[in-house]
């Protein structure tokens, strides 16, 4: 979807419908384009942030087996 908007002294306003579900964006200038890119949480960075208590002592070695058996 494309839309033309006027550039004011403050810049431009991006319509909210373009940003549905997005909480934060990164704005970049690349050659002749200006990009507005959504910033998403990296799920890899959150690994281990909510560990669970369990009696399993070999989870790091056997994680595939435990994931497939549950």
VMD Tcl script that builds the backbone (N, CA, C; Angstrom):
set m [mol new atoms 210]
animate dup $m
set s [atomselect $m all]
$s set {name element resname resid chain x y z} {
  {N N UNK 1 A 0.850 -1.172 0.000}
  {CA C UNK 1 A 0.000 0.000 0.000}
  {C C UNK 1 A 0.896 1.235 0.000}
  {N N UNK 2 A 0.610 2.144 -0.874}
  {CA C UNK 2 A 1.362 3.389 -0.965}
  {C C UNK 2 A 0.458 4.558 -0.629}
  {N N UNK 3 A 1.085 5.633 -0.146}
  {CA C UNK 3 A 0.323 6.826 0.207}
  {C C UNK 3 A 1.262 8.028 0.073}
  {N N UNK 4 A 0.748 9.122 -0.416}
  {CA C UNK 4 A 1.526 10.357 -0.492}
  {C C UNK 4 A 1.128 11.254 0.675}
  {N N UNK 5 A 2.134 11.812 1.341}
  {CA C UNK 5 A 1.873 12.754 2.432}
  {C C UNK 5 A 2.818 13.936 2.288}
  {N N UNK 6 A 2.408 15.066 2.804}
  {CA C UNK 6 A 3.228 16.282 2.768}
  {C C UNK 6 A 4.258 16.255 3.887}
  {N N UNK 7 A 5.438 16.740 3.613}
  {CA C UNK 7 A 6.486 16.889 4.617}
  {C C UNK 7 A 6.314 18.267 5.243}
  {N N UNK 8 A 6.161 18.293 6.569}
  {CA C UNK 8 A 6.012 19.557 7.295}
  {C C UNK 8 A 7.318 19.910 7.986}
  {N N UNK 9 A 7.317 20.966 8.767}
  {CA C UNK 9 A 8.507 21.342 9.532}
  {C C UNK 9 A 8.898 20.256 10.531}
  {N N UNK 10 A 7.914 19.479 11.010}
  {CA C UNK 10 A 8.176 18.400 11.964}
  {C C UNK 10 A 8.490 17.074 11.277}
  {N N UNK 11 A 8.284 16.955 9.983}
  {CA C UNK 11 A 8.528 15.705 9.267}
  {C C UNK 11 A 7.241 15.189 8.654}
  {N N UNK 12 A 7.007 13.886 8.740}
  {CA C UNK 12 A 5.782 13.286 8.207}
  {C C UNK 12 A 5.109 12.462 9.292}
  {N N UNK 13 A 3.823 12.240 9.122}
  {CA C UNK 13 A 3.075 11.396 10.038}
  {C C UNK 13 A 2.769 10.093 9.308}
  {N N UNK 14 A 3.134 8.984 9.929}
  {CA C UNK 14 A 2.847 7.661 9.379}
  {C C UNK 14 A 1.485 7.233 9.918}
  {N N UNK 15 A 0.546 6.877 9.039}
  {CA C UNK 15 A -0.773 6.465 9.511}
  {C C UNK 15 A -0.702 5.262 10.447}
  {N N UNK 16 A -1.507 5.302 11.500}
  {CA C UNK 16 A -1.514 4.255 12.519}
  {C C UNK 16 A -1.829 2.889 11.927}
  {N N UNK 17 A -2.642 2.828 10.885}
  {CA C UNK 17 A -2.991 1.529 10.304}
  {C C UNK 17 A -1.771 0.833 9.701}
  {N N UNK 18 A -0.724 1.583 9.374}
  {CA C UNK 18 A 0.514 0.979 8.882}
  {C C UNK 18 A 1.319 0.362 10.018}
  {N N UNK 19 A 1.009 0.745 11.250}
  {CA C UNK 19 A 1.810 0.341 12.402}
  {C C UNK 19 A 1.051 -0.584 13.351}
  {N N UNK 20 A 0.028 -1.243 12.864}
  {CA C UNK 20 A -0.792 -2.112 13.712}
  {C C UNK 20 A 0.076 -3.178 14.395}
  {N N UNK 21 A 0.004 -3.223 15.722}
  {CA C UNK 21 A 0.742 -4.213 16.499}
  {C C UNK 21 A 2.217 -3.897 16.697}
  {N N UNK 22 A 2.678 -2.778 16.195}
  {CA C UNK 22 A 4.092 -2.412 16.317}
  {C C UNK 22 A 4.245 -1.400 17.442}
  {N N UNK 23 A 5.201 -1.652 18.339}
  {CA C UNK 23 A 5.410 -0.762 19.484}
  {C C UNK 23 A 6.582 0.193 19.278}
  {N N UNK 24 A 7.537 -0.191 18.429}
  {CA C UNK 24 A 8.726 0.628 18.233}
  {C C UNK 24 A 9.244 0.408 16.815}
  {N N UNK 25 A 9.762 1.472 16.187}
  {CA C UNK 25 A 10.310 1.363 14.839}
  {C C UNK 25 A 11.710 1.953 14.797}
  {N N UNK 26 A 12.440 1.540 13.790}
  {CA C UNK 26 A 13.751 2.110 13.484}
  {C C UNK 26 A 13.596 2.848 12.159}
  {N N UNK 27 A 14.115 4.058 12.076}
  {CA C UNK 27 A 14.038 4.844 10.854}
  {C C UNK 27 A 15.438 4.965 10.284}
  {N N UNK 28 A 15.593 4.555 9.013}
  {CA C UNK 28 A 16.899 4.545 8.359}
  {C C UNK 28 A 16.814 5.265 7.019}
  {N N UNK 29 A 17.898 5.890 6.618}
  {CA C UNK 29 A 17.990 6.461 5.278}
  {C C UNK 29 A 18.980 5.620 4.502}
  {N N UNK 30 A 18.522 5.078 3.370}
  {CA C UNK 30 A 19.331 4.175 2.556}
  {C C UNK 30 A 19.290 4.682 1.120}
  {N N UNK 31 A 20.361 5.317 0.659}
  {CA C UNK 31 A 20.428 5.906 -0.682}
  {C C UNK 31 A 19.282 6.897 -0.856}
  {N N UNK 32 A 18.342 6.595 -1.731}
  {CA C UNK 32 A 17.234 7.520 -1.985}
  {C C UNK 32 A 15.952 7.126 -1.275}
  {N N UNK 33 A 16.047 6.172 -0.342}
  {CA C UNK 33 A 14.856 5.691 0.359}
  {C C UNK 33 A 14.962 5.981 1.851}
  {N N UNK 34 A 13.822 6.202 2.460}
  {CA C UNK 34 A 13.729 6.298 3.915}
  {C C UNK 34 A 12.911 5.089 4.348}
  {N N UNK 35 A 13.468 4.285 5.234}
  {CA C UNK 35 A 12.821 3.058 5.666}
  {C C UNK 35 A 12.333 3.190 7.094}
  {N N UNK 36 A 11.122 2.725 7.350}
  {CA C UNK 36 A 10.568 2.641 8.700}
  {C C UNK 36 A 10.399 1.145 8.967}
  {N N UNK 37 A 11.262 0.606 9.824}
  {CA C UNK 37 A 11.300 -0.830 10.068}
  {C C UNK 37 A 10.840 -1.154 11.482}
  {N N UNK 38 A 9.930 -2.116 11.628}
  {CA C UNK 38 A 9.490 -2.490 12.979}
  {C C UNK 38 A 10.626 -3.156 13.741}
  {N N UNK 39 A 10.713 -2.850 15.021}
  {CA C UNK 39 A 11.681 -3.498 15.900}
  {C C UNK 39 A 10.935 -4.615 16.614}
  {N N UNK 40 A 11.426 -5.818 16.433}
  {CA C UNK 40 A 10.783 -6.964 17.056}
  {C C UNK 40 A 11.683 -7.513 18.148}
  {N N UNK 41 A 11.072 -8.099 19.146}
  {CA C UNK 41 A 11.847 -8.726 20.204}
  {C C UNK 41 A 12.525 -9.960 19.641}
  {N N UNK 42 A 13.778 -10.145 19.999}
  {CA C UNK 42 A 14.527 -11.308 19.555}
  {C C UNK 42 A 14.257 -12.451 20.523}
  {N N UNK 43 A 13.555 -13.500 20.098}
  {CA C UNK 43 A 13.228 -14.582 21.022}
  {C C UNK 43 A 14.472 -15.305 21.551}
  {N N UNK 44 A 15.548 -15.296 20.794}
  {CA C UNK 44 A 16.787 -15.940 21.246}
  {C C UNK 44 A 17.349 -15.207 22.465}
  {N N UNK 45 A 17.223 -13.885 22.486}
  {CA C UNK 45 A 17.745 -13.106 23.618}
  {C C UNK 45 A 16.988 -13.414 24.909}
  {N N UNK 46 A 15.758 -13.904 24.806}
  {CA C UNK 46 A 14.952 -14.176 25.993}
  {C C UNK 46 A 15.140 -15.594 26.533}
  {N N UNK 47 A 15.894 -16.417 25.828}
  {CA C UNK 47 A 16.098 -17.786 26.310}
  {C C UNK 47 A 16.725 -17.783 27.699}
  {N N UNK 48 A 16.186 -18.567 28.564}
  {CA C UNK 48 A 16.714 -18.667 29.923}
  {C C UNK 48 A 16.235 -17.579 30.857}
  {N N UNK 49 A 15.422 -16.656 30.364}
  {CA C UNK 49 A 14.967 -15.567 31.229}
  {C C UNK 49 A 13.867 -16.017 32.189}
  {N N UNK 50 A 13.198 -17.125 31.879}
  {CA C UNK 50 A 12.155 -17.662 32.743}
  {C C UNK 50 A 12.371 -19.162 32.926}
  {N N UNK 51 A 13.432 -19.538 33.623}
  {CA C UNK 51 A 13.688 -20.965 33.806}
  {C C UNK 51 A 12.609 -21.613 34.680}
  {N N UNK 52 A 12.441 -22.909 34.498}
  {CA C UNK 52 A 11.469 -23.637 35.303}
  {C C UNK 52 A 12.199 -24.557 36.263}
  {N N UNK 53 A 11.579 -24.842 37.378}
  {CA C UNK 53 A 12.153 -25.781 38.343}
  {C C UNK 53 A 11.676 -27.179 37.972}
  {N N UNK 54 A 12.614 -28.115 37.875}
  {CA C UNK 54 A 12.274 -29.488 37.517}
  {C C UNK 54 A 13.371 -30.399 38.058}
  {N N UNK 55 A 13.080 -31.681 38.121}
  {CA C UNK 55 A 14.060 -32.644 38.612}
  {C C UNK 55 A 14.996 -33.144 37.520}
  {N N UNK 56 A 14.852 -32.634 36.313}
  {CA C UNK 56 A 15.697 -33.080 35.202}
  {C C UNK 56 A 17.087 -32.474 35.378}
  {N N UNK 57 A 18.094 -33.315 35.346}
  {CA C UNK 57 A 19.466 -32.836 35.535}
  {C C UNK 57 A 20.279 -32.837 34.240}
  {N N UNK 58 A 19.751 -33.453 33.182}
  {CA C UNK 58 A 20.505 -33.526 31.930}
  {C C UNK 58 A 19.776 -32.821 30.782}
  {N N UNK 59 A 19.023 -31.797 31.101}
  {CA C UNK 59 A 18.219 -31.112 30.085}
  {C C UNK 59 A 19.082 -30.509 28.982}
  {N N UNK 60 A 20.252 -29.998 29.300}
  {CA C UNK 60 A 21.077 -29.393 28.264}
  {C C UNK 60 A 21.583 -30.429 27.274}
  {N N UNK 61 A 21.843 -31.650 27.726}
  {CA C UNK 61 A 22.322 -32.690 26.818}
  {C C UNK 61 A 21.176 -33.376 26.085}
  {N N UNK 62 A 20.007 -33.473 26.718}
  {CA C UNK 62 A 18.893 -34.248 26.175}
  {C C UNK 62 A 17.689 -33.392 25.794}
  {N N UNK 63 A 17.908 -32.103 25.514}
  {CA C UNK 63 A 16.765 -31.216 25.288}
  {C C UNK 63 A 15.881 -31.666 24.124}
  {N N UNK 64 A 16.462 -32.182 23.030}
  {CA C UNK 64 A 15.632 -32.645 21.910}
  {C C UNK 64 A 14.723 -33.790 22.331}
  {N N UNK 65 A 15.254 -34.721 23.072}
  {CA C UNK 65 A 14.464 -35.869 23.518}
  {C C UNK 65 A 13.323 -35.409 24.433}
  {N N UNK 66 A 13.592 -34.464 25.335}
  {CA C UNK 66 A 12.536 -33.974 26.224}
  {C C UNK 66 A 11.470 -33.175 25.483}
  {N N UNK 67 A 11.889 -32.382 24.509}
  {CA C UNK 67 A 10.914 -31.598 23.752}
  {C C UNK 67 A 9.996 -32.485 22.925}
  {N N UNK 68 A 10.535 -33.520 22.352}
  {CA C UNK 68 A 9.734 -34.405 21.497}
  {C C UNK 68 A 8.837 -35.333 22.320}
  {N N UNK 69 A 9.186 -35.586 23.566}
  {CA C UNK 69 A 8.395 -36.526 24.361}
  {C C UNK 69 A 7.248 -35.847 25.097}
  {N N UNK 70 A 7.188 -34.537 25.089}
  {CA C UNK 70 A 6.134 -33.833 25.829}
  {C C UNK 70 A 5.005 -33.410 24.947}
}
mol reanalyze $m
mol bondsrecalc $m
mol representation Tube
mol addrep $m
